[in-house]
Amino acid sequence: LDLNMVTERKVEDNHRQDSADLLIFIMLLTLTILTIWLFKHRRFRFLHETGLAMIYGVLVGVVLRYGIHVPRDISNVTLSCHVNASPPTLLVNVSGKFYEYTLKGEISASEISDVQDNEMLRKVTFDPEVFFNILLPPIIFHAGYSLKRRHFFRNMGSILAYAFLGTVISCFIIGLLMYGCVTLMKQVGQLDGDFFFTDCLLFGAIVSATDPVTVLAIFNELQVDVDLYALLFGESVLNDAVAVVLSSSIVSYQPEGDNSHTFEVMAMLKSFGMFLGVFSGSFALGVATGVMTALISFFTKLRDFQLLETALFFLMSWSTFLMAEACGFTGVVAVLFCGITQAHYTFNNLSPESQDRTKQLFELLNFLAENFIFSYMGLALFTFQNHIFNPTFIVGAFLAVFLGRAANIYPLSFLLNLGRRNKISSNFQHMMMFAGLRGAMTFALSIRDTATYARQMMFTTTLLIVFFTVWVCGGGTTQMLSCQHIRMTEGSERRSTKHESAWLFRIWYNFDHNYLKPILTHSGPPLTVTMPACCGPLARCLTSPQAYENECQLKDDDSDLILTDGDISLTYGDITVSTDASGAHISAGPAGTTSAVISADDLDRELTYGDHELVMRGTRLVLPMDDSEPPLADPRHRMRM
Amino acid sequence: LDLNMVTERKVEDNHRQDSADLLIFIMLLTLTILTIWLFKHRRFRFLHETGLAMIYGVLVGVVLRYGIHVPRDISNVTLSCHVNASPPTLLVNVSGKFYEYTLKGEISASEISDVQDNEMLRKVTFDPEVFFNILLPPIIFHAGYSLKRRHFFRNMGSILAYAFLGTVISCFIIGLLMYGCVTLMKQVGQLDGDFFFTDCLLFGAIVSATDPVTVLAIFNELQVDVDLYALLFGESVLNDAVAVVLSSSIVSYQPEGDNSHTFEVMAMLKSFGMFLGVFSGSFALGVATGVMTALISFFTKLRDFQLLETALFFLMSWSTFLMAEACGFTGVVAVLFCGITQAHYTFNNLSPESQDRTKQLFELLNFLAENFIFSYMGLALFTFQNHIFNPTFIVGAFLAVFLGRAANIYPLSFLLNLGRRNKISSNFQHMMMFAGLRGAMTFALSIRDTATYARQMMFTTTLLIVFFTVWVCGGGTTQMLSCQHIRMTEGSERRSTKHESAWLFRIWYNFDHNYLKPILTHSGPPLTVTMPACCGPLARCLTSPQAYENECQLKDDDSDLILTDGDISLTYGDITVSTDASGAHISAGPAGTTSAVISADDLDRELTYGDHELVMRGTRLVLPMDDSEPPLADPRHRMRM
């Protein structure tokens, strides 16, 4: 009986302690919010909220580490039971009563003393999986859901290049440089433990995930060039996904022999295969769930009940994450592509109130989760008990990161500029180089496993890299912008863009506009028109009545084009009626190549000047595009041809 | 090395399994949402969403119990280590590697076989504390935040009577009846284990928490009499709080002797003291946090940044819960009073967008949490492995619950009607009797501890009671309403209410209107007027500039009155200017008792006819109230006196 009560009291004390710990974080966040308000109120732009959250985390960490000392709880017992394996659940017989224990994880020998050490510090340390299961998903989903799709798709080729090729290049360059550094350290005798090439590569993957949230916030506020914004944002969003899967593949590198760190082609190919498999699987799952939500909202009248609609949206998005995790894929990657798909299709089917509600909900979740992670980062500087500060490694890492970023940006930009019509200017490249901040994803990846000497050193160094980039690079953004003479786009004068990814983009656009959007949303053109005659019945079934009737369809805040097809017969080069922003109808008859040019330029114009509501009927995208047109002065004049 | 990987894989498998389990619930909820939409679409009113969620839970439970069988995981090991105590953390030495295990709780001997039994069922079973820490707080907070304050305060006396006295009465009546039943069972030999009086009392406390969410939803839809709505809603919201603290006090009953089930006055007083202490402490904490949030939103211009405002609101409300739990009070009670306070003060300080955002956020959380709990209830019928179906006990329990509710409603209504001017009619009483549904709180309280035979029997019976009341009573509400001839209040004709709690209410109202609201919100009258002259500087500091300037203050959707003081000199019986709903100014000069009557009637009228925006200046509430006035026909005519 005594033991029973003692146990209950211990469990309750644990609970009270956990509540108190969580309360510390809530207080941190509250303080951060109030200070952010103060900064905004006084237009103080040198410290973004994430940098601020980190500072507060550091302060609290100092207090917890040096100010408060909770004495040892010597009742922690080490059982020396000799078992064959470590079961997930353990039943311990204590004088006739049974107690259930669940497996938390492995502890390295060095941590054992910590287990009995400063209890306070151990308490405010979260299980690393909390980041991947609870905190990162809302952040990544919000990034996908709030993607500025027009600019994203316009620069799709470059973004994909930076995100995939660039991250891999960065990873290997950093890995190689670190390997050199580590070998040097071993020679000099500064290395106290093992540090293999796979560890270096892992470090490279971890630290290649950029998170320029600070910079982008400033870009947004100052209305910096949208292309630069799109490139940076798109790259960061995708390279998080790539970095996660890359790091998993590197960790899973498992050669046949006894020594798990020799190079074996088969093992490498297996890791590579795993990368492809996990990435595609997560991508497919994310898109599938997004599509399913779009279909559900398309076929039901859920828009009459905003609470149900919002709840469904939230649940479907969350289920993506769980499904991916249950299938062994990566939840955050799935959630990213789900967010993009939801923004592209489902969003259009929601009622206006639900559009606001979902946006606000995920905005709030993103805000809270992000500031939580950054506070925790600051805290971890002092509460993590296995830091390994190795100056040589740290200096080497900073250098490697700098060079890795340079090897990512400059060569790729050069190659891309060969193909782009709208070149990425060199000051853009410098800005992108500068804006390679590291943040939440890097931290989460590095804290995931801190069992070995190598991982602990990596964690410490990563933390310092994050601090430096967020505080120094983030804080210096405004200066850098003026230094690089990057224009603010306040006015309406924009470049006429014959966008570089025209070919790739247009293939995608045709397919999306003519088939995917009509199936998944209420936009035109009706499928009965675009689909081959044999699929007639199916097309009639899948087409929304609104696709036939409504002209003013789908005004996305952010959509690419607003095209509806009212006339059934569409032919190459056919233009019928078009409406300019003021609502006046302008007719233009069919005219061979001129109309081809007009339509492409209309597409172009709409992409450039998002504010004009350009509704065109009966026009298909026409290929190939004639690019001998002079630059536009006033879009409306062109339309009246 | 092998063991390391095996452990990692086990931990990962655990994770995948957890994701899959959570996915089952998400799917359940999604299905529920779609079916709810279908029901609303076809106006099917016999099954509310909570009843529906339970049905789906039952179906899935059947599938999991009989359809899927996951073989034993024999790697669960029982260690027979002889330790003196059960430490919170256990380090197990497995061939040189250390594994950390955390204490989950005690397992009774009967459960041991279950630990190795159907793994699937164990997996979809949540730790009961999940309900109190994650699911119930949003539900309870939302109940407090969405309280219709006007009707609540108007019927405050009755509601408090039902909630406190009524719950205690119900608890003891049920406890006594069950004790009789159990003694009978013991005589007959049907009782296989111990069942003490404290267990009976606990059962009474648990089952006294009503949750008429179904009934209230129907009331809302059919626009049933607002007083009945207020009584039922207010009672349910408060008696949840009372039931939680009552059950904790009963559980903590600890007499000195060896036998923990003898009656000892000291122990009983101690329990009673604990009840008072925990309840008041939670109340104080909840109100304090609400007030603090109101002050923060009052003194800062946070309303310019809706995201920050909403985030702060959310965090402060959440911190109430954590603070209460950390201090050893009851989080859900604190959160309830925090919600009420936030709705009464902070809400007025928020920007309109944030008002919407916070309402929608908590509405969504409430919706998800509630349906989750009800689904889980249905599931638990089949996944809980220690059900004890004892027909005698079940029948006895149903009877006891029925009689307990009757002993709660009818005597108290009789007593209250002695004091109320607006009597609670007998058909209202019958309706309240009928609408005593049990729900989330009852379930959570009963599942909290299912270690002993008594508790398991109580859990099974509670589950059946919840099923019955939700499906049968909830489904039959519409019939009952017509059967009792309870009017729908569609039109504008309402009773003139000289409300029964006039005295209590007016004391509160004066204090609130003249002091609390001006301190915490931007409403008038300015404190410089209402506070004594000596506090002048303090009053000037605390008064918002808007209290002086704005006439049209604080249009709460739901506020009691809209009174502003423009004129500084207020005297007893002074009426200056009043504006009726159409905006015309009506002047009335000071006139002794007549004005006293008018002002009280104006108060009255505003309380009755919430739609009219009655702005009165320079009027204080006047006591005592003359109730010889004839019933009103048209409020505007009265005003023009």
Boltz contact constraints between the chains, C-beta under 6 A:
constraints:
  - contact:
      token1: [A, 7]
      token2: [B, 86]
      max_distance: 6.0
  - contact:
      token1: [A, 7]
      token2: [B, 106]
      max_distance: 6.0
  - contact:
      token1: [A, 10]
      token2: [B, 88]
      max_distance: 6.0
  - contact:
      token1: [A, 14]
      token2: [B, 88]
      max_distance: 6.0
  - contact:
      token1: [A, 16]
      token2: [B, 326]
      max_distance: 6.0
  - contact:
      token1: [A, 19]
      token2: [B, 322]
      max_distance: 6.0
  - contact:
      token1: [A, 19]
      token2: [B, 325]
      max_distance: 6.0
  - contact:
      token1: [A, 19]
      token2: [B, 326]
      max_distance: 6.0
  - contact:
      token1: [A, 20]
      token2: [B, 326]
      max_distance: 6.0
  - contact:
      token1: [A, 22]
      token2: [B, 322]
      max_distance: 6.0
  - contact:
      token1: [A, 23]
      token2: [B, 322]
      max_distance: 6.0
  - contact:
      token1: [A, 23]
      token2: [B, 326]
      max_distance: 6.0
  - contact:
      token1: [A, 26]
      token2: [B, 315]
      max_distance: 6.0
  - contact:
      token1: [A, 26]
      token2: [B, 319]
      max_distance: 6.0
  - contact:
      token1: [A, 29]
      token2: [B, 315]
      max_distance: 6.0
  - contact:
      token1: [A, 30]
      token2: [B, 315]
      max_distance: 6.0
  - contact:
      token1: [A, 33]
      token2: [B, 308]
      max_distance: 6.0
  - contact:
      token1: [A, 33]
      token2: [B, 311]
      max_distance: 6.0
  - contact:
      token1: [A, 33]
      token2: [B, 312]
      max_distance: 6.0
  - contact:
      token1: [A, 37]
      token2: [B, 302]
      max_distance: 6.0
  - contact:
      token1: [A, 37]
      token2: [B, 308]
      max_distance: 6.0
  - contact:
      token1: [A, 75]
      token2: [B, 87]
      max_distance: 6.0
  - contact:
      token1: [A, 76]
      token2: [B, 87]
      max_distance: 6.0
  - contact:
      token1: [A, 76]
      token2: [B, 89]
      max_distance: 6.0
  - contact:
      token1: [A, 77]
      token2: [B, 83]
      max_distance: 6.0
  - contact:
      token1: [A, 77]
      token2: [B, 87]
      max_distance: 6.0
  - contact:
      token1: [A, 78]
      token2: [B, 91]
      max_distance: 6.0
  - contact:
      token1: [A, 79]
      token2: [B, 81]
      max_distance: 6.0
  - contact:
      token1: [A, 79]
      token2: [B, 92]
      max_distance: 6.0
  - contact:
      token1: [A, 80]
      token2: [B, 93]
      max_distance: 6.0
  - contact:
      token1: [A, 81]
      token2: [B, 79]
      max_distance: 6.0
  - contact:
      token1: [A, 81]
      token2: [B, 81]
      max_distance: 6.0
  - contact:
      token1: [A, 81]
      token2: [B, 92]
      max_distance: 6.0
  - contact:
      token1: [A, 83]
      token2: [B, 77]
      max_distance: 6.0
  - contact:
      token1: [A, 83]
      token2: [B, 94]
      max_distance: 6.0
  - contact:
      token1: [A, 86]
      token2: [B, 7]
      max_distance: 6.0
  - contact:
      token1: [A, 86]
      token2: [B, 94]
      max_distance: 6.0
  - contact:
      token1: [A, 86]
      token2: [B, 99]
      max_distance: 6.0
  - contact:
      token1: [A, 87]
      token2: [B, 75]
      max_distance: 6.0
  - contact:
      token1: [A, 87]
      token2: [B, 76]
      max_distance: 6.0
  - contact:
      token1: [A, 87]
      token2: [B, 77]
      max_distance: 6.0
  - contact:
      token1: [A, 88]
      token2: [B, 10]
      max_distance: 6.0
  - contact:
      token1: [A, 88]
      token2: [B, 14]
      max_distance: 6.0
  - contact:
      token1: [A, 89]
      token2: [B, 76]
      max_distance: 6.0
  - contact:
      token1: [A, 90]
      token2: [B, 101]
      max_distance: 6.0
  - contact:
      token1: [A, 91]
      token2: [B, 78]
      max_distance: 6.0
  - contact:
      token1: [A, 92]
      token2: [B, 79]
      max_distance: 6.0
  - contact:
      token1: [A, 92]
      token2: [B, 81]
      max_distance: 6.0
  - contact:
      token1: [A, 93]
      token2: [B, 80]
      max_distance: 6.0
  - contact:
      token1: [A, 94]
      token2: [B, 83]
      max_distance: 6.0
  - contact:
      token1: [A, 94]
      token2: [B, 86]
      max_distance: 6.0
  - contact:
      token1: [A, 98]
      token2: [B, 107]
      max_distance: 6.0
  - contact:
      token1: [A, 99]
      token2: [B, 86]
      max_distance: 6.0
  - contact:
      token1: [A, 99]
      token2: [B, 106]
      max_distance: 6.0
  - contact:
      token1: [A, 100]
      token2: [B, 104]
      max_distance: 6.0
  - contact:
      token1: [A, 100]
      token2: [B, 105]
      max_distance: 6.0
  - contact:
      token1: [A, 100]
      token2: [B, 107]
      max_distance: 6.0
  - contact:
      token1: [A, 101]
      token2: [B, 90]
      max_distance: 6.0
  - contact:
      token1: [A, 101]
      token2: [B, 101]
      max_distance: 6.0
  - contact:
      token1: [A, 101]
      token2: [B, 103]
      max_distance: 6.0
  - contact:
      token1: [A, 102]
      token2: [B, 102]
      max_distance: 6.0
  - contact:
      token1: [A, 102]
      token2: [B, 104]
      max_distance: 6.0
  - contact:
      token1: [A, 103]
      token2: [B, 101]
      max_distance: 6.0
  - contact:
      token1: [A, 104]
      token2: [B, 100]
      max_distance: 6.0
  - contact:
      token1: [A, 104]
      token2: [B, 102]
      max_distance: 6.0
  - contact:
      token1: [A, 105]
      token2: [B, 100]
      max_distance: 6.0
  - contact:
      token1: [A, 106]
      token2: [B, 7]
      max_distance: 6.0
  - contact:
      token1: [A, 106]
      token2: [B, 99]
      max_distance: 6.0
  - contact:
      token1: [A, 107]
      token2: [B, 98]
      max_distance: 6.0
  - contact:
      token1: [A, 107]
      token2: [B, 100]
      max_distance: 6.0
  - contact:
      token1: [A, 302]
      token2: [B, 37]
      max_distance: 6.0
  - contact:
      token1: [A, 307]
      token2: [B, 367]
      max_distance: 6.0
  - contact:
      token1: [A, 308]
      token2: [B, 33]
      max_distance: 6.0
  - contact:
      token1: [A, 308]
      token2: [B, 37]
      max_distance: 6.0
  - contact:
      token1: [A, 310]
      token2: [B, 364]
      max_distance: 6.0
  - contact:
      token1: [A, 311]
      token2: [B, 33]
      max_distance: 6.0
  - contact:
      token1: [A, 311]
      token2: [B, 367]
      max_distance: 6.0
  - contact:
      token1: [A, 312]
      token2: [B, 33]
      max_distance: 6.0
  - contact:
      token1: [A, 315]
      token2: [B, 26]
      max_distance: 6.0
  - contact:
      token1: [A, 315]
      token2: [B, 29]
      max_distance: 6.0
  - contact:
      token1: [A, 315]
      token2: [B, 30]
      max_distance: 6.0
  - contact:
      token1: [A, 319]
      token2: [B, 26]
      max_distance: 6.0
  - contact:
      token1: [A, 322]
      token2: [B, 19]
      max_distance: 6.0
  - contact:
      token1: [A, 322]
      token2: [B, 22]
      max_distance: 6.0
  - contact:
      token1: [A, 322]
      token2: [B, 23]
      max_distance: 6.0
  - contact:
      token1: [A, 325]
      token2: [B, 19]
      max_distance: 6.0
  - contact:
      token1: [A, 326]
      token2: [B, 16]
      max_distance: 6.0
  - contact:
      token1: [A, 326]
      token2: [B, 19]
      max_distance: 6.0
  - contact:
      token1: [A, 326]
      token2: [B, 20]
      max_distance: 6.0
  - contact:
      token1: [A, 326]
      token2: [B, 23]
      max_distance: 6.0
  - contact:
      token1: [A, 357]
      token2: [B, 360]
      max_distance: 6.0
  - contact:
      token1: [A, 360]
      token2: [B, 357]
      max_distance: 6.0
  - contact:
      token1: [A, 364]
      token2: [B, 310]
      max_distance: 6.0
  - contact:
      token1: [A, 367]
      token2: [B, 307]
      max_distance: 6.0
  - contact:
      token1: [A, 367]
      token2: [B, 311]
      max_distance: 6.0
